[in-house]
């Protein structure tokens, strides 16, 4: 019987949640399975993967073929690297202690990468929150200034309007006196 390690879909529309299962290759996607190895939730960032590591290694060593997505999940958790090291032990290229040391260093680097990603996501989220708060504070200040200008005493507005109307006729008068002089100069040149 050909066995596959694949995902079994759960969850509602638009919010998938998967169980990682070992099933007969002929069984339908959400149908009968042999053993449940863990779960995979792609809705979180980074994705949440819970996997029974020992069972997964055992099934992979016994010949279960993972699907493409299941292969990516198993690789992410180190199951395929463990299988690779086990093959080296069987061939005599490595000892068990060397393989365990290599796997431990791989796990440390992987944990560092994951923690770095989560810290980076947390930092960007905090920066976005600070920027949003700053923008909101600026908007509130602008609103307060607009309200203060609107509620300012009426007497100041009347004085400002009188000054503006007094300046406007003076500017218009200057423009009127300059315009005829320019016209006469243009007529003299034309003659």
C-alpha positions in Angstrom: 0.0 0.0 0.0 1.4 3.4 -1.1 1.2 5.9 1.8 1.4 9.7 1.5 2.0 12.4 4.1 -0.4 15.1 3.2 -2.7 17.8 4.5 -6.3 17.3 5.5 -8.3 20.6 5.3 -10.4 22.0 8.1 -11.6 25.4 8.9 -14.1 27.7 7.3 -14.0 29.4 3.9 -11.0 31.8 3.7 -9.6 30.5 7.0 -8.0 27.1 6.3 -6.5 24.9 9.0 -4.8 21.7 8.2 -4.0 18.4 9.9 -0.8 16.7 8.7 -1.8 13.0 8.2 -0.5 9.8 6.8 -3.0 8.3 4.4 -3.4 5.7 1.6 -2.6 7.4 -1.7 -6.0 6.3 -3.1 -8.0 7.9 -0.2 -9.7 11.2 -0.8 -8.2 14.4 0.6 -10.4 14.8 3.6 -11.2 11.1 3.9 -9.8 8.1 5.8 -6.3 8.4 7.1 -3.9 6.1 8.9 -2.3 8.4 11.5 -2.4 12.1 12.4 1.1 13.6 12.7 0.3 17.2 13.6 -1.3 20.4 12.4 -0.5 23.4 10.2 -2.1 26.8 10.6 -1.2 29.2 7.7 -3.4 32.0 9.1 -0.8 33.2 11.6 2.5 34.9 10.8 4.8 33.0 10.9 2.7 29.9 10.3 2.0 27.7 13.3 3.2 24.1 12.8 2.8 21.4 15.4 4.3 18.1 14.5 5.1 14.8 16.2 8.7 14.7 15.1 9.5 11.1 16.0 6.4 9.7 14.2 7.1 11.8 11.1 10.7 10.7 10.9 9.6 7.0 11.3 7.0 7.4 8.5 9.5 9.1 6.2 12.1 6.4 6.8 9.5 3.7 6.1 8.8 5.2 2.7 5.8 7.5 3.1 5.9 10.1 0.2 5.1 13.6 1.3 3.2 15.9 -1.0 4.8 19.2 -2.1 3.4 21.3 0.8 3.9 18.5 3.3 7.5 18.2 2.1 8.0 21.9 2.7 6.5 21.6 6.2 8.7 18.5 7.0 11.8 20.3 5.7 11.0 23.4 7.8 10.7 21.3 11.0 13.9 19.2 10.1 12.4 15.8 9.5 14.0 15.5 6.0 17.4 16.6 7.4 17.1 14.0 10.1 16.3 11.4 7.4 19.4 12.6 5.5 21.6 12.2 8.5 20.1 8.7 9.3 21.1 7.7 5.7 24.6 8.9 6.4 24.8 6.8 9.5 23.5 3.7 7.7 26.2 4.2 5.0 28.9 4.6 7.6 29.8 8.2 6.6 28.8 9.5 10.1 28.5 8.3 13.6 25.4 8.7 15.7 27.2 11.4 17.8 28.3 13.4 14.8 24.7 13.3 13.3 23.2 14.4 16.6 25.7 17.3 16.9 24.9 18.4 13.3 21.2 18.2 13.9 21.5 20.2 17.2 23.4 23.0 15.5 20.9 23.0 12.7 18.0 23.3 15.3 19.8 26.2 17.0 20.3 28.2 13.7 16.7 27.5 12.7 15.4 28.7 16.1 17.5 31.8 15.7 16.0 32.5 12.3 12.4 32.0 13.5 13.0 34.3 16.6 14.5 36.9 14.3 11.5 36.8 12.1 9.0 37.1 14.9 11.1 40.0 16.5 11.2 41.8 13.1 7.4 41.4 12.7 6.9 42.7 16.2 9.2 45.7 15.5 7.4 46.6 12.3 4.0 46.3 14.0 5.2 48.6 16.8 6.6 51.2 14.3 3.4 51.2 12.4 1.4 51.7 15.6 3.7 54.7 16.5 3.3 56.2 13.1 -0.4 55.9 13.3 -0.5 57.5 16.7 1.7 60.4 15.5 -0.6 60.9 12.5 -3.7 60.8 14.7 -2.1 63.3 17.1 -1.3 65.7 14.2 -4.8 65.4 12.9 -6.2 66.2 16.3 -4.0 69.3 16.6 -5.2 70.5 13.2 -8.8 70.0 14.2 -8.3 71.8 17.4 -6.6 74.7 15.6 -9.5 74.9 13.1 -12.0 74.9 15.9 -10.1 77.6 17.7 -10.0 79.7 14.6 -13.7 79.3 14.0 -14.5 80.2 17.6 -12.2 83.2 17.7 -13.9 86.6 18.7 -15.8 88.3 15.8 -14.2 91.7 16.4 -10.8 90.5 15.2 -12.3 89.2 12.0 -14.1 92.6 11.3 -10.8 94.5 11.8 -9.0 92.1 9.4 -11.7 92.5 6.8 -11.5 96.4 7.0 -7.7 96.4 6.6 -8.0 94.1 3.6 -10.7 96.3 1.9 -8.6 99.5 2.5 -5.6 97.9 0.9 -7.5 96.6 -2.1 -8.7 100.1 -3.5 -5.1 101.5 -3.1 -3.7 98.6 -5.2 -6.4 99.0 -7.8 -5.8 102.8 -8.0 -2.1 102.2 -8.6 -2.8 99.7 -11.3 -5.3 102.2 -13.0 -2.7 105.0 -13.1 0.0 102.8 -14.6 -2.2 101.3 -17.3 -3.0 104.6 -19.1 0.7 105.6 -19.1 1.7 102.3 -20.7 -1.0 102.7 -23.3 0.2 106.2 -24.3 3.8 105.0 -24.6 2.6 102.2 -26.9 0.7 104.7 -29.1 3.7 107.0 -29.3 5.9 104.2 -30.6 3.2 103.1 -33.1 3.2 106.7 -34.7 
